[in-house]
Amino acid sequence: NQVSDRVDIGSIDRIQSGLNTLRFEMARQKEKKMTMSPRNSSGIPLLDESKSFSLIFRGAKTLDLMMDEGGDREEILYVLTSIIRQYGLAKLKVGNEVLLLRYVWNDVDRDNSNTINEKEMGELLNRINFLVKEKNHSAVYQKFCKTLALDKANRRNGLTFEQCVTLLHKTKRDTWQVKPVTQLFFDMFGQFMNNNKVRKKVSANSFLTRFLQTVQGEKTKTIEDVRNIFDKLQGLELADVADLVSEKDYISLDHFEAYLLSRDNDIFDPLREKYCRSDMNRPLSEYWINSSHNTYLTGDQLTSRSSVEMYIKALYRGCRCLELDIWDGGKDEYGTPIPIVYHGHTMTSKILFEDIIKSFEVFLMLHPKTYPLILSLENHCSIPYQQVMVAQLKSILGKKLYEPDEASLSGPLPTPSQLRGMVVLKGRRPEGATDDYDTDDDAAADDMTDQQSMRTERSSNTVSPTVLSRRCMLHYV
């Protein structure tokens, strides 16, 4: 893949330590196949988890990096995290039009002149979905320059960022005879003010009573809430051409439009995102739990790749119940069994059970107060492999692994608050279960999937690692 010399801070979703991405997994597999000294014949160092990290972008892309000898990973991570945090704060103070232009500006201004010429203007317009045919670039550019009253010398120099913002705002404003947001503004607050002039601003009281409480149905909003909204709107960076209002208890039409498109006007009630800590003290079985099925798969259920990265993605997307389909794998050079995870009887690739558990340990280290991670174990392993699973769970997770005592198994389940920062194993094996019993209703279909796949011979009597043997109420999303 082509490597860019720039990284778009705005598109970074998070920073992740270690080797828990698909690219790193593939590199590790390649590394295992090679007989390597501390440095191979190409001079490439061995992968080192303590020196590695990844930038996770929105979507599926990652940038996977490893520090050179003497480099301080933690220092780099601290700087990157600080930059991303500052970007997030600054982004809240910029209007959507200005933010959109800033987002594409660096890509279009390839010569770093801080201006864009006639050709670059055409590309910029196309990037923001204002489509212009290439043969019309010159005419459009000259028309824009004429609107700004630029002489020939300044036209040759190109347009500055601020001039482009002004043009975009003018173009948007002049495209409509009556903009929908303008009509909405007039319908709610009246087209004319008390002095018979066309309305260009609205007071805090009218915004509260005529819009928030009446139209939006936000009955609990107060005048103090509105003042906070107005302060935020008046601090936004908007186009210079906008008819802005600086009076404390008023906002302009452009401010109103910015509010409609802001997170503060999200259709989802932000109060619903909040929770009361006291509500997290009921038994675990009384909650809907954000869950994932066949978590390890990157694609379809028959031929796609399995990846540890998918578990990390699921956790960061809010899932707290994750599925592991565990099977007997091979053995290492010492004869130790290797439990593996994949979609049984299919051509999906296989990953190590141990690597998945290590990824949970890393996540818990970064988020020690998270509510419990529930591992839904679909266990197909024979006794020797299950014994290895138990040993790996205990050695990797240590005290973070929840192990119920007899008393807790006969009473109510623990609460989410009691299990914060812990891993809970969920399994269900009725009395007299055979080896082929699956913990998931969908597992019956697995056995019919691909009869060409070879099954590992297993003993007729199996044991499970310590499990939370109660059915949880799960909401699969």
Steps between C-alpha positions, in 0.01 A plus 500: 500500500610854428621673813410868539734744671200662669261374763155654529454557874126546454456150360678322788252306710745391770859398573565139597810352665639158417462265204122456495416596142450286193818630336706420808340156522597428140853627566531275805385198301756578231766548765427158652554334165845647467807383681614829641792626703451825695509659153412321181691522173308813403603678818140517626476465881276246666156622598501634855164548671642752746618725215200464268184706462232570241300798387144376446315711243125524453410212272731202463842658450786489747851641504715249689833622633790377713752719675863478397773415749519766769158646415252573779158368400320645800630849424376475141161369615468786751572761231262343247224468759545865598480613137181300440343638818584859403364442150174372647463810718586738214255323267211593729573869436484481120189520281424215262588694184835616636573153636423336165732739317780453754463126457572504125725808483834324558421233242415758235781747579775261396765767453443628858459857373205563737301601193319303232516576130249447223563125463508438874173691541330255263625205703390661826149560371472140382619375839214681675244371245468830312573324171658704222614363163871545434437720197303739720764535775638823357161665463392405851830617648484835320141550610599434861790744476270762350259452791788579736605799287853363453728658241698294247813483718311362799314257278832357382618468861201283584230507766572486872322271744287787634400604148395145419285484812330822394437365151355174627263686729393737221449209261287311749302810592433603138410150376154516658242769433378427851713257697304234693666604825404863432138403449508296820655797683226734378217252569601463864618847592323718242640652183497853635615644830320762707670777302360352176847398380565150365593274789871425524521397865301330773501551877580237760144511633344445154750221425396327822122538484434489125763249394646277773189457715230522230650358179767269643298394804791556738281605790776481760724759331550827687614850406838414654532204261427733210763750613757220509399399145528863384847539655617191313347613169650849525842344555480303173727585208253577219540662159590869511213579264245362745269756662611422852361651820723583796227591750514262796134390502455476122614275215489551123343286230845353428545413868156337495598291196822397673297386802268287285803314363679466834525211743296703750200457267550125458172312466624264771436636849845547660348440843433141392875445465550574866452240766465500873768299678241366741321338203801272446451309825245245387588137414671467162211297355267801525682705234499519123861448395648628175625178343686370197454172312797331329703798615827378346383507136598785268246402234268215405456187712644252249826626351601826672801569717489474879678777690576604858449858380126439474477449877667835566270670246194346664611617846556857383158496334340418833460121488551333836404142412727340240492154348789254468455174306786292638635181344792263536794630295838342455786474749815705537855366483475393864178306447281757676144522359409825322132601529383693194199714409320488166157426352495124518463282190563796269796647311536801730855551624610403852637720778643414840275501805799632697537809276135592551532480879814716485304766310243507782776546755634799302151653478443460874837655573395811303142496634516357853155632600307354206196290574567126470613335179287189456655227286241272348694175459384257235728224621582210266833407662615171647631477857869573429412810300254621763768464764726724292215749463460516878873549550511779239197677645647498850856590403401787268206649687597416855267671749306658213339160434177459696485159671168444679490304823229248584300753701480746211384228260195420713395862559446809283759580236754772580422858397677694221648727766651204686654367177659819368836438338448122493451224244202269546478165320155399384419143410206264531532122511196300611549172681610214276616728219713341228810643337298636210273715717525867406431797725328699226177422318673576172764236562273225371524659159878501525507121495324499161721762337801332340535126538833501317666664799690258723402467865747446776450181699387567851430313818140425587526674838591867506536760768446872475703777655334682784187654354218718611238233443190717489325624189543875452234706328683605183398749237677412175565799279 
